Amino acid sequence: MRQSLRDRAVSVCDAKISPKGEGVGPSFYAFFKNKNDEPELLMEAATWWIECHQLDHFVKATKIREMIIAGL
């Protein structure tokens, strides 16, 4: 996953955790606006989430943040 997407994902996870607590579980769609204006980047996130790591649709934001920071 490219660095700009990693940075965005960590930022979104932090923003979700802050008001809702560590139990919040976003999907990879949370990294994008409700528009399909970045289809290539969306597919990159989906590939990382589904194919590379076989994650469920909703995963705790803390786990996603930790995986990304660890370089997975």
PDB file with one MODEL, atoms N, CA, C and O in Angstrom:
MODEL        1
ATOM      1  N   MET A   1       0.849  -1.176   0.000  1.00  0.00           N
ATOM      2  CA  MET A   1       0.000   0.000   0.000  1.00  0.00           C
ATOM      3  C   MET A   1       0.892   1.236   0.000  1.00  0.00           C
ATOM      4  O   MET A   1       1.828   1.338   0.793  1.00  0.00           O
ATOM      5  N   ARG A   2       0.598   2.161  -0.885  1.00  0.00           N
ATOM      6  CA  ARG A   2       1.421   3.375  -0.979  1.00  0.00           C
ATOM      7  C   ARG A   2       1.336   4.201   0.307  1.00  0.00           C
ATOM      8  O   ARG A   2       0.356   4.126   1.047  1.00  0.00           O
ATOM      9  N   GLN A   3       2.374   4.978   0.550  1.00  0.00           N
ATOM     10  CA  GLN A   3       2.496   5.727   1.805  1.00  0.00           C
ATOM     11  C   GLN A   3       1.348   6.717   2.014  1.00  0.00           C
ATOM     12  O   GLN A   3       0.873   6.883   3.137  1.00  0.00           O
ATOM     13  N   SER A   4       0.908   7.361   0.962  1.00  0.00           N
ATOM     14  CA  SER A   4      -0.184   8.334   1.113  1.00  0.00           C
ATOM     15  C   SER A   4      -1.466   7.657   1.601  1.00  0.00           C
ATOM     16  O   SER A   4      -2.217   8.241   2.381  1.00  0.00           O
ATOM     17  N   LEU A   5      -1.714   6.440   1.150  1.00  0.00           N
ATOM     18  CA  LEU A   5      -2.887   5.696   1.608  1.00  0.00           C
ATOM     19  C   LEU A   5      -2.693   5.217   3.042  1.00  0.00           C
ATOM     20  O   LEU A   5      -3.634   5.231   3.835  1.00  0.00           O
ATOM     21  N   ARG A   6      -1.486   4.796   3.375  1.00  0.00           N
ATOM     22  CA  ARG A   6      -1.188   4.402   4.763  1.00  0.00           C
ATOM     23  C   ARG A   6      -1.415   5.585   5.710  1.00  0.00           C
ATOM     24  O   ARG A   6      -2.029   5.435   6.766  1.00  0.00           O
ATOM     25  N   ASP A   7      -0.920   6.742   5.326  1.00  0.00           N
ATOM     26  CA  ASP A   7      -1.092   7.939   6.157  1.00  0.00           C
ATOM     27  C   ASP A   7      -2.571   8.274   6.331  1.00  0.00           C
ATOM     28  O   ASP A   7      -3.018   8.607   7.428  1.00  0.00           O
ATOM     29  N   ARG A   8      -3.313   8.181   5.247  1.00  0.00           N
ATOM     30  CA  ARG A   8      -4.745   8.472   5.296  1.00  0.00           C
ATOM     31  C   ARG A   8      -5.454   7.481   6.211  1.00  0.00           C
ATOM     32  O   ARG A   8      -6.291   7.871   7.025  1.00  0.00           O
ATOM     33  N   ALA A   9      -5.125   6.213   6.079  1.00  0.00           N
ATOM     34  CA  ALA A   9      -5.780   5.175   6.880  1.00  0.00           C
ATOM     35  C   ALA A   9      -5.511   5.368   8.372  1.00  0.00           C
ATOM     36  O   ALA A   9      -6.423   5.246   9.190  1.00  0.00           O
ATOM     37  N   VAL A  10      -4.272   5.665   8.722  1.00  0.00           N
ATOM     38  CA  VAL A  10      -3.931   5.901  10.135  1.00  0.00           C
ATOM     39  C   VAL A  10      -4.684   7.113  10.661  1.00  0.00           C
ATOM     40  O   VAL A  10      -5.196   7.088  11.780  1.00  0.00           O
ATOM     41  N   SER A  11      -4.754   8.162   9.871  1.00  0.00           N
ATOM     42  CA  SER A  11      -5.466   9.368  10.264  1.00  0.00           C
ATOM     43  C   SER A  11      -6.952   9.090  10.474  1.00  0.00           C
ATOM     44  O   SER A  11      -7.539   9.551  11.454  1.00  0.00           O
ATOM     45  N   VAL A  12      -7.555   8.345   9.567  1.00  0.00           N
ATOM     46  CA  VAL A  12      -8.977   7.996   9.688  1.00  0.00           C
ATOM     47  C   VAL A  12      -9.204   7.126  10.923  1.00  0.00           C
ATOM     48  O   VAL A  12     -10.161   7.342  11.667  1.00  0.00           O
ATOM     49  N   CYS A  13      -8.341   6.158  11.140  1.00  0.00           N
ATOM     50  CA  CYS A  13      -8.472   5.305  12.330  1.00  0.00           C
ATOM     51  C   CYS A  13      -8.393   6.144  13.604  1.00  0.00           C
ATOM     52  O   CYS A  13      -9.200   5.966  14.517  1.00  0.00           O
ATOM     53  N   ASP A  14      -7.431   7.049  13.666  1.00  0.00           N
ATOM     54  CA  ASP A  14      -7.310   7.936  14.831  1.00  0.00           C
ATOM     55  C   ASP A  14      -8.571   8.761  15.023  1.00  0.00           C
ATOM     56  O   ASP A  14      -9.052   8.920  16.145  1.00  0.00           O
ATOM     57  N   ALA A  15      -9.109   9.288  13.920  1.00  0.00           N
ATOM     58  CA  ALA A  15     -10.315  10.114  13.989  1.00  0.00           C
ATOM     59  C   ALA A  15     -11.533   9.310  14.421  1.00  0.00           C
ATOM     60  O   ALA A  15     -12.420   9.847  15.085  1.00  0.00           O
ATOM     61  N   LYS A  16     -11.591   8.040  14.060  1.00  0.00           N
ATOM     62  CA  LYS A  16     -12.712   7.189  14.461  1.00  0.00           C
ATOM     63  C   LYS A  16     -12.587   6.775  15.927  1.00  0.00           C
ATOM     64  O   LYS A  16     -13.585   6.705  16.643  1.00  0.00           O
ATOM     65  N   ILE A  17     -11.369   6.502  16.366  1.00  0.00           N
ATOM     66  CA  ILE A  17     -11.132   6.046  17.733  1.00  0.00           C
ATOM     67  C   ILE A  17     -11.407   7.167  18.736  1.00  0.00           C
ATOM     68  O   ILE A  17     -11.971   6.930  19.804  1.00  0.00           O
ATOM     69  N   SER A  18     -11.012   8.365  18.388  1.00  0.00           N
ATOM     70  CA  SER A  18     -11.109   9.498  19.309  1.00  0.00           C
ATOM     71  C   SER A  18     -12.505   9.664  19.918  1.00  0.00           C
ATOM     72  O   SER A  18     -12.625   9.678  21.143  1.00  0.00           O
ATOM     73  N   PRO A  19     -13.561   9.792  19.111  1.00  0.00           N
ATOM     74  CA  PRO A  19     -14.879  10.000  19.721  1.00  0.00           C
ATOM     75  C   PRO A  19     -15.595   8.715  20.131  1.00  0.00           C
ATOM     76  O   PRO A  19     -16.447   8.743  21.019  1.00  0.00           O
ATOM     77  N   LYS A  20     -15.262   7.591  19.496  1.00  0.00           N
ATOM     78  CA  LYS A  20     -16.038   6.369  19.695  1.00  0.00           C
ATOM     79  C   LYS A  20     -15.344   5.319  20.543  1.00  0.00           C
ATOM     80  O   LYS A  20     -15.975   4.342  20.947  1.00  0.00           O
ATOM     81  N   GLY A  21     -14.064   5.497  20.820  1.00  0.00           N
ATOM     82  CA  GLY A  21     -13.335   4.543  21.634  1.00  0.00           C
ATOM     83  C   GLY A  21     -12.664   3.458  20.817  1.00  0.00           C
ATOM     84  O   GLY A  21     -12.828   3.382  19.599  1.00  0.00           O
ATOM     85  N   GLU A  22     -11.912   2.629  21.500  1.00  0.00           N
ATOM     86  CA  GLU A  22     -11.083   1.626  20.826  1.00  0.00           C
ATOM     87  C   GLU A  22     -11.867   0.456  20.251  1.00  0.00           C
ATOM     88  O   GLU A  22     -11.290  -0.378  19.553  1.00  0.00           O
ATOM     89  N   GLY A  23     -13.148   0.370  20.519  1.00  0.00           N
ATOM     90  CA  GLY A  23     -13.962  -0.716  19.978  1.00  0.00           C
ATOM     91  C   GLY A  23     -14.527  -0.437  18.601  1.00  0.00           C
ATOM     92  O   GLY A  23     -15.147  -1.316  18.004  1.00  0.00           O
ATOM     93  N   VAL A  24     -14.327   0.768  18.082  1.00  0.00           N
ATOM     94  CA  VAL A  24     -14.879   1.127  16.785  1.00  0.00           C
ATOM     95  C   VAL A  24     -14.227   0.298  15.684  1.00  0.00           C
ATOM     96  O   VAL A  24     -13.017   0.070  15.695  1.00  0.00           O
ATOM     97  N   GLY A  25     -15.047  -0.150  14.733  1.00  0.00           N
ATOM     98  CA  GLY A  25     -14.547  -0.997  13.667  1.00  0.00           C
ATOM     99  C   GLY A  25     -14.967  -0.516  12.301  1.00  0.00           C
ATOM    100  O   GLY A  25     -16.014  -0.932  11.803  1.00  0.00           O
ATOM    101  N   PRO A  26     -14.192   0.341  11.680  1.00  0.00           N
ATOM    102  CA  PRO A  26     -14.535   0.801  10.328  1.00  0.00           C
ATOM    103  C   PRO A  26     -14.171  -0.237   9.272  1.00  0.00           C
ATOM    104  O   PRO A  26     -13.392  -1.155   9.528  1.00  0.00           O
ATOM    105  N   SER A  27     -14.737  -0.081   8.099  1.00  0.00           N
ATOM    106  CA  SER A  27     -14.303  -0.873   6.957  1.00  0.00           C
ATOM    107  C   SER A  27     -13.328  -0.015   6.154  1.00  0.00           C
ATOM    108  O   SER A  27     -13.122   1.156   6.476  1.00  0.00           O
ATOM    109  N   PHE A  28     -12.735  -0.582   5.125  1.00  0.00           N
ATOM    110  CA  PHE A  28     -11.774   0.187   4.333  1.00  0.00           C
ATOM    111  C   PHE A  28     -12.450   1.316   3.572  1.00  0.00           C
ATOM    112  O   PHE A  28     -11.775   2.245   3.128  1.00  0.00           O
ATOM    113  N   TYR A  29     -13.765   1.259   3.412  1.00  0.00           N
ATOM    114  CA  TYR A  29     -14.489   2.358   2.769  1.00  0.00           C
ATOM    115  C   TYR A  29     -14.378   3.642   3.574  1.00  0.00           C
ATOM    116  O   TYR A  29     -14.529   4.727   3.014  1.00  0.00           O
ATOM    117  N   ALA A  30     -14.119   3.548   4.868  1.00  0.00           N
ATOM    118  CA  ALA A  30     -13.999   4.738   5.713  1.00  0.00           C
ATOM    119  C   ALA A  30     -12.813   5.609   5.300  1.00  0.00           C
ATOM    120  O   ALA A  30     -12.753   6.781   5.670  1.00  0.00           O
ATOM    121  N   PHE A  31     -11.886   5.058   4.549  1.00  0.00           N
ATOM    122  CA  PHE A  31     -10.705   5.811   4.125  1.00  0.00           C
ATOM    123  C   PHE A  31     -11.014   6.740   2.945  1.00  0.00           C
ATOM    124  O   PHE A  31     -10.147   7.491   2.499  1.00  0.00           O
ATOM    125  N   PHE A  32     -12.247   6.685   2.446  1.00  0.00           N
ATOM    126  CA  PHE A  32     -12.620   7.432   1.248  1.00  0.00           C
ATOM    127  C   PHE A  32     -13.896   8.222   1.485  1.00  0.00           C
ATOM    128  O   PHE A  32     -14.678   7.911   2.383  1.00  0.00           O
ATOM    129  N   LYS A  33     -14.093   9.243   0.673  1.00  0.00           N
ATOM    130  CA  LYS A  33     -15.347   9.991   0.692  1.00  0.00           C
ATOM    131  C   LYS A  33     -16.430   9.083   0.120  1.00  0.00           C
ATOM    132  O   LYS A  33     -16.121   8.012  -0.403  1.00  0.00           O
ATOM    133  N   ASN A  34     -17.654   9.479   0.207  1.00  0.00           N
ATOM    134  CA  ASN A  34     -18.755   8.678  -0.324  1.00  0.00           C
ATOM    135  C   ASN A  34     -18.850   8.750  -1.841  1.00  0.00           C
ATOM    136  O   ASN A  34     -19.875   8.394  -2.422  1.00  0.00           O
ATOM    137  N   LYS A  35     -17.799   9.201  -2.469  1.00  0.00           N
ATOM    138  CA  LYS A  35     -17.746   9.276  -3.926  1.00  0.00           C
ATOM    139  C   LYS A  35     -16.695   8.289  -4.411  1.00  0.00           C
ATOM    140  O   LYS A  35     -15.732   7.989  -3.706  1.00  0.00           O
ATOM    141  N   ASN A  36     -16.891   7.800  -5.600  1.00  0.00           N
ATOM    142  CA  ASN A  36     -15.914   6.896  -6.191  1.00  0.00           C
ATOM    143  C   ASN A  36     -14.980   7.697  -7.089  1.00  0.00           C
ATOM    144  O   ASN A  36     -14.850   7.418  -8.281  1.00  0.00           O
ATOM    145  N   ASP A  37     -14.332   8.696  -6.495  1.00  0.00           N
ATOM    146  CA  ASP A  37     -13.463   9.558  -7.295  1.00  0.00           C
ATOM    147  C   ASP A  37     -12.001   9.106  -7.274  1.00  0.00           C
ATOM    148  O   ASP A  37     -11.155   9.727  -7.918  1.00  0.00           O
ATOM    149  N   GLU A  38     -11.701   8.049  -6.553  1.00  0.00           N
ATOM    150  CA  GLU A  38     -10.344   7.489  -6.517  1.00  0.00           C
ATOM    151  C   GLU A  38     -10.407   5.963  -6.634  1.00  0.00           C
ATOM    152  O   GLU A  38      -9.974   5.261  -5.720  1.00  0.00           O
ATOM    153  N   PRO A  39     -10.937   5.444  -7.740  1.00  0.00           N
ATOM    154  CA  PRO A  39     -11.139   4.002  -7.850  1.00  0.00           C
ATOM    155  C   PRO A  39      -9.856   3.180  -7.736  1.00  0.00           C
ATOM    156  O   PRO A  39      -9.869   2.087  -7.171  1.00  0.00           O
ATOM    157  N   GLU A  40      -8.763   3.696  -8.264  1.00  0.00           N
ATOM    158  CA  GLU A  40      -7.497   2.960  -8.195  1.00  0.00           C
ATOM    159  C   GLU A  40      -7.022   2.833  -6.749  1.00  0.00           C
ATOM    160  O   GLU A  40      -6.555   1.772  -6.335  1.00  0.00           O
ATOM    161  N   LEU A  41      -7.139   3.900  -5.996  1.00  0.00           N
ATOM    162  CA  LEU A  41      -6.744   3.892  -4.592  1.00  0.00           C
ATOM    163  C   LEU A  41      -7.689   3.022  -3.760  1.00  0.00           C
ATOM    164  O   LEU A  41      -7.253   2.317  -2.850  1.00  0.00           O
ATOM    165  N   LEU A  42      -8.977   3.076  -4.076  1.00  0.00           N
ATOM    166  CA  LEU A  42      -9.956   2.226  -3.394  1.00  0.00           C
ATOM    167  C   LEU A  42      -9.633   0.755  -3.610  1.00  0.00           C
ATOM    168  O   LEU A  42      -9.705  -0.039  -2.673  1.00  0.00           O
ATOM    169  N   MET A  43      -9.280   0.386  -4.829  1.00  0.00           N
ATOM    170  CA  MET A  43      -8.925  -1.008  -5.123  1.00  0.00           C
ATOM    171  C   MET A  43      -7.636  -1.408  -4.413  1.00  0.00           C
ATOM    172  O   MET A  43      -7.488  -2.555  -3.992  1.00  0.00           O
ATOM    173  N   GLU A  44      -6.720  -0.482  -4.281  1.00  0.00           N
ATOM    174  CA  GLU A  44      -5.483  -0.757  -3.549  1.00  0.00           C
ATOM    175  C   GLU A  44      -5.789  -1.056  -2.083  1.00  0.00           C
ATOM    176  O   GLU A  44      -5.229  -1.985  -1.503  1.00  0.00           O
ATOM    177  N   ALA A  45      -6.680  -0.263  -1.491  1.00  0.00           N
ATOM    178  CA  ALA A  45      -7.081  -0.497  -0.097  1.00  0.00           C
ATOM    179  C   ALA A  45      -7.827  -1.818   0.028  1.00  0.00           C
ATOM    180  O   ALA A  45      -7.595  -2.575   0.970  1.00  0.00           O
ATOM    181  N   ALA A  46      -8.714  -2.098  -0.908  1.00  0.00           N
ATOM    182  CA  ALA A  46      -9.480  -3.345  -0.882  1.00  0.00           C
ATOM    183  C   ALA A  46      -8.560  -4.556  -1.025  1.00  0.00           C
ATOM    184  O   ALA A  46      -8.741  -5.561  -0.338  1.00  0.00           O
ATOM    185  N   THR A  47      -7.584  -4.460  -1.908  1.00  0.00           N
ATOM    186  CA  THR A  47      -6.636  -5.561  -2.097  1.00  0.00           C
ATOM    187  C   THR A  47      -5.844  -5.814  -0.820  1.00  0.00           C
ATOM    188  O   THR A  47      -5.667  -6.961  -0.410  1.00  0.00           O
ATOM    189  N   TRP A  48      -5.369  -4.743  -0.192  1.00  0.00           N
ATOM    190  CA  TRP A  48      -4.618  -4.874   1.063  1.00  0.00           C
ATOM    191  C   TRP A  48      -5.497  -5.517   2.134  1.00  0.00           C
ATOM    192  O   TRP A  48      -5.060  -6.420   2.847  1.00  0.00           O
ATOM    193  N   TRP A  49      -6.730  -5.046   2.238  1.00  0.00           N
ATOM    194  CA  TRP A  49      -7.662  -5.470   3.287  1.00  0.00           C
ATOM    195  C   TRP A  49      -8.136  -6.905   3.066  1.00  0.00           C
ATOM    196  O   TRP A  49      -8.102  -7.721   3.986  1.00  0.00           O
ATOM    197  N   ILE A  50      -8.579  -7.213   1.838  1.00  0.00           N
ATOM    198  CA  ILE A  50      -9.245  -8.488   1.562  1.00  0.00           C
ATOM    199  C   ILE A  50      -8.275  -9.567   1.101  1.00  0.00           C
ATOM    200  O   ILE A  50      -8.243 -10.657   1.672  1.00  0.00           O
ATOM    201  N   GLU A  51      -7.486  -9.274   0.074  1.00  0.00           N
ATOM    202  CA  GLU A  51      -6.613 -10.304  -0.490  1.00  0.00           C
ATOM    203  C   GLU A  51      -5.361 -10.547   0.345  1.00  0.00           C
ATOM    204  O   GLU A  51      -5.010 -11.693   0.626  1.00  0.00           O
ATOM    205  N   CYS A  52      -4.696  -9.483   0.734  1.00  0.00           N
ATOM    206  CA  CYS A  52      -3.426  -9.630   1.456  1.00  0.00           C
ATOM    207  C   CYS A  52      -3.620 -10.123   2.887  1.00  0.00           C
ATOM    208  O   CYS A  52      -2.870 -10.977   3.362  1.00  0.00           O
ATOM    209  N   HIS A  53      -4.631  -9.583   3.573  1.00  0.00           N
ATOM    210  CA  HIS A  53      -4.770  -9.875   5.000  1.00  0.00           C
ATOM    211  C   HIS A  53      -6.046 -10.623   5.368  1.00  0.00           C
ATOM    212  O   HIS A  53      -6.232 -10.988   6.529  1.00  0.00           O
ATOM    213  N   GLN A  54      -6.922 -10.856   4.405  1.00  0.00           N
ATOM    214  CA  GLN A  54      -8.166 -11.610   4.596  1.00  0.00           C
ATOM    215  C   GLN A  54      -8.926 -11.141   5.846  1.00  0.00           C
ATOM    216  O   GLN A  54      -9.354 -11.947   6.672  1.00  0.00           O
ATOM    217  N   LEU A  55      -9.078  -9.833   5.957  1.00  0.00           N
ATOM    218  CA  LEU A  55      -9.777  -9.248   7.092  1.00  0.00           C
ATOM    219  C   LEU A  55     -11.280  -9.258   6.845  1.00  0.00           C
ATOM    220  O   LEU A  55     -11.728  -9.214   5.700  1.00  0.00           O
ATOM    221  N   ASP A  56     -12.050  -9.315   7.918  1.00  0.00           N
ATOM    222  CA  ASP A  56     -13.498  -9.203   7.831  1.00  0.00           C
ATOM    223  C   ASP A  56     -13.857  -7.787   7.394  1.00  0.00           C
ATOM    224  O   ASP A  56     -13.000  -6.906   7.334  1.00  0.00           O
ATOM    225  N   HIS A  57     -15.135  -7.584   7.090  1.00  0.00           N
ATOM    226  CA  HIS A  57     -15.571  -6.284   6.590  1.00  0.00           C
ATOM    227  C   HIS A  57     -15.291  -5.166   7.596  1.00  0.00           C
ATOM    228  O   HIS A  57     -14.789  -4.106   7.223  1.00  0.00           O
ATOM    229  N   PHE A  58     -15.610  -5.398   8.849  1.00  0.00           N
ATOM    230  CA  PHE A  58     -15.345  -4.404   9.895  1.00  0.00           C
ATOM    231  C   PHE A  58     -14.294  -4.966  10.847  1.00  0.00           C
ATOM    232  O   PHE A  58     -14.472  -6.048  11.408  1.00  0.00           O
ATOM    233  N   VAL A  59     -13.220  -4.241  11.023  1.00  0.00           N
ATOM    234  CA  VAL A  59     -12.127  -4.638  11.908  1.00  0.00           C
ATOM    235  C   VAL A  59     -11.842  -3.460  12.829  1.00  0.00           C
ATOM    236  O   VAL A  59     -11.976  -2.305  12.425  1.00  0.00           O
ATOM    237  N   LYS A  60     -11.452  -3.747  14.054  1.00  0.00           N
ATOM    238  CA  LYS A  60     -11.173  -2.663  14.992  1.00  0.00           C
ATOM    239  C   LYS A  60     -10.122  -1.720  14.420  1.00  0.00           C
ATOM    240  O   LYS A  60      -9.095  -2.146  13.890  1.00  0.00           O
ATOM    241  N   ALA A  61     -10.405  -0.439  14.541  1.00  0.00           N
ATOM    242  CA  ALA A  61      -9.505   0.582  14.011  1.00  0.00           C
ATOM    243  C   ALA A  61      -8.122   0.489  14.653  1.00  0.00           C
ATOM    244  O   ALA A  61      -7.112   0.778  14.012  1.00  0.00           O
ATOM    245  N   THR A  62      -8.083   0.083  15.923  1.00  0.00           N
ATOM    246  CA  THR A  62      -6.784  -0.043  16.592  1.00  0.00           C
ATOM    247  C   THR A  62      -5.933  -1.116  15.920  1.00  0.00           C
ATOM    248  O   THR A  62      -4.720  -0.952  15.787  1.00  0.00           O
ATOM    249  N   LYS A  63      -6.560  -2.210  15.499  1.00  0.00           N
ATOM    250  CA  LYS A  63      -5.818  -3.286  14.831  1.00  0.00           C
ATOM    251  C   LYS A  63      -5.312  -2.815  13.473  1.00  0.00           C
ATOM    252  O   LYS A  63      -4.160  -3.068  13.119  1.00  0.00           O
ATOM    253  N   ILE A  64      -6.160  -2.137  12.716  1.00  0.00           N
ATOM    254  CA  ILE A  64      -5.757  -1.643  11.400  1.00  0.00           C
ATOM    255  C   ILE A  64      -4.601  -0.662  11.543  1.00  0.00           C
ATOM    256  O   ILE A  64      -3.604  -0.746  10.826  1.00  0.00           O
ATOM    257  N   ARG A  65      -4.750   0.262  12.473  1.00  0.00           N
ATOM    258  CA  ARG A  65      -3.678   1.259  12.710  1.00  0.00           C
ATOM    259  C   ARG A  65      -2.367   0.561  13.061  1.00  0.00           C
ATOM    260  O   ARG A  65      -1.319   0.916  12.523  1.00  0.00           O
ATOM    261  N   GLU A  66      -2.411  -0.417  13.947  1.00  0.00           N
ATOM    262  CA  GLU A  66      -1.196  -1.145  14.347  1.00  0.00           C
ATOM    263  C   GLU A  66      -0.578  -1.881  13.171  1.00  0.00           C
ATOM    264  O   GLU A  66       0.643  -1.880  13.014  1.00  0.00           O
ATOM    265  N   MET A  67      -1.407  -2.514  12.336  1.00  0.00           N
ATOM    266  CA  MET A  67      -0.900  -3.241  11.171  1.00  0.00           C
ATOM    267  C   MET A  67      -0.209  -2.288  10.196  1.00  0.00           C
ATOM    268  O   MET A  67       0.865  -2.593   9.678  1.00  0.00           O
ATOM    269  N   ILE A  68      -0.818  -1.158   9.953  1.00  0.00           N
ATOM    270  CA  ILE A  68      -0.248  -0.201   9.013  1.00  0.00           C
ATOM    271  C   ILE A  68       1.055   0.388   9.531  1.00  0.00           C
ATOM    272  O   ILE A  68       2.034   0.500   8.792  1.00  0.00           O
ATOM    273  N   ILE A  69       1.063   0.761  10.794  1.00  0.00           N
ATOM    274  CA  ILE A  69       2.289   1.316  11.387  1.00  0.00           C
ATOM    275  C   ILE A  69       3.414   0.284  11.368  1.00  0.00           C
ATOM    276  O   ILE A  69       4.582   0.633  11.196  1.00  0.00           O
ATOM    277  N   ALA A  70       3.054  -0.994  11.546  1.00  0.00           N
ATOM    278  CA  ALA A  70       4.046  -2.067  11.527  1.00  0.00           C
ATOM    279  C   ALA A  70       4.543  -2.383  10.113  1.00  0.00           C
ATOM    280  O   ALA A  70       5.487  -3.154   9.937  1.00  0.00           O
ATOM    281  N   GLY A  71       3.902  -1.785   9.114  1.00  0.00           N
ATOM    282  CA  GLY A  71       4.343  -2.001   7.742  1.00  0.00           C
ATOM    283  C   GLY A  71       3.752  -3.225   7.074  1.00  0.00           C
ATOM    284  O   GLY A  71       4.261  -3.681   6.050  1.00  0.00           O
ATOM    285  N   LEU A  72       2.694  -3.756   7.635  1.00  0.00           N
ATOM    286  CA  LEU A  72       2.063  -4.931   7.030  1.00  0.00           C
ATOM    287  C   LEU A  72       1.215  -4.561   5.854  1.00  0.00           C
ATOM    288  O   LEU A  72       0.611  -5.434   5.229  1.00  0.00           O
TER     289      LEU A  72
ENDMDL
END
